[in-house]
Amino acid sequence: MNSTDTLQAPQPVEGDRRRWFALAIVMTAAFMDLVDVTIVNIAIPSIRRDEGATFSQIQWITAGYALAFAAGLVTGGRLGDIHGRKRVFLIGIGGFTLASALCGFAVNPEMLVASRILQGAMAALMVPQVLSIVHATFPPHERGKVFGLFGAIVGLGAVSGPLLGALLTEWNLFGLEWRPIFLINLPVGIAGLVLGSRFITESKAPRALKLDLVGVALVTLGLLMLIYPLTRGRELGWPLWGYVSMAGALVVFGALVAYERVKGARDGSPLIELSLFKVKSFAAGIAVQTVFGVGLGVFFLVWTLYMQEGLGWSALRAGLTGVPFSVAVSAAAGMSVQLLVPRYGRKVLQAGALVMAAGVLLYIWESERYGMGITSWQMALPLVVMGVGMGLIVAPLTDAVLSEVPREHAGSASGLINTVQQMGNALGLGLVSVVFFGVIDERLAPAEVGPAFADGFQHALGYVAAVMGAIFLLMFALPKRPAQHVEGAGEAPVAVEKERELVA
């Protein structure tokens, strides 16, 4: 995301009280982004009914955001380094607010999809600046306290996102149905824009890397060529052009590798630092992050559709059902970093993959056993088991991946980790067409919808369990006991991504 020079900002002024106002502003913006990741899923059934959106459009409402965020993440960080973090942050939060308004007032599914893509692109400008601004604003001895506050924001975002989305949807304020989940960002964003312009101190990297717009374009093109046919293929009868496009995506990714090699030799500022993949633990970690993102992308969308479309639950009941999962993730994440990983190392992450797989299999068994009569209480046990497994993975994973990366590439490596996790999420959302909708008949009588969605849910969760098994095996390439990764470089982007992972 940021170069190693990113954090070499002008020394913070400890006596400046404005820094605490600046902290409140950037934390609010981070919270707004974190909640937006989860708040949309819970409202998807309402959006589908109100707008008449197709299932592929529903997928793009979520995948479009993830794809735009992933594609713009590295560029957003470097724009802040070059042009000033305050300036780019304000552009990002202003654009995010505008995109939220466009989402809230969307007149059709196509406009909503386009607005969500814009929202993801603006988040890619806003989010990388948050921790960079903290580093430029606070002296080193105060940053531990600041990161502790960010941890509290993570926990709050994990619980409040689904609940807030459920409440706003259920209340149907002013007859607006699902629209308030986006419109709530307007007063928050406007306040952040006004106060941020006053209280945030400008900072830049003294030697920022150049932009690699060609690299960003190739990544985006390759992902679109892969994901678009996956989301539309089922509706269109899997046409030949879809297979050609997916095969062509491999060619584009090959061209990306060749271009990045040339650009790295020419000016030392490629989007992807290819030499990093010579580090065994980093290459394996990137694979883990990508595959993990795929699994999460599949699970969360299918889970929402199962509860609301399949079981016929209200948005509020679905949101409350997810609370044990969120609490378990936050608790296990804190325990894994502070107590378990220092003692047991890589085994903690591998145990997390197995525990999460066990939770998924337990969920499949309960869904089959209780059928359409399953209750929220019966779901609590598998969700807690899954949450514990996820918490054991997400918090220490990035540190394990970065532990053997050379100091001079730590910033690039952490940015790449963030990006591939989001790309994996977008790919997982695209695969929902195959692993979930692919086993559901398009023409169902009302009485057949529930059982069909339950069957689709169990089928999709089988793939999620297989993903956890693959992650367990890939983790053997991680260091047995991750060393303390380089101080400072890469810390900001890593912290931001941990927040997003914990509420994914």
PyMOL commands that set and color helices and strands:
alter all, ss='L'
color gray80, all
select helices_A, chain A and resi 18-51+55-83+85-104+109-137+140-171+173-175+180-183+185-199+213-236+240-267+274-278+280-310+315-321+323-344+346-373+376-402+407-435+437-439+446-477+491-502
alter helices_A, ss='H'
color red, helices_A
deselect
rebuild
show_as cartoon
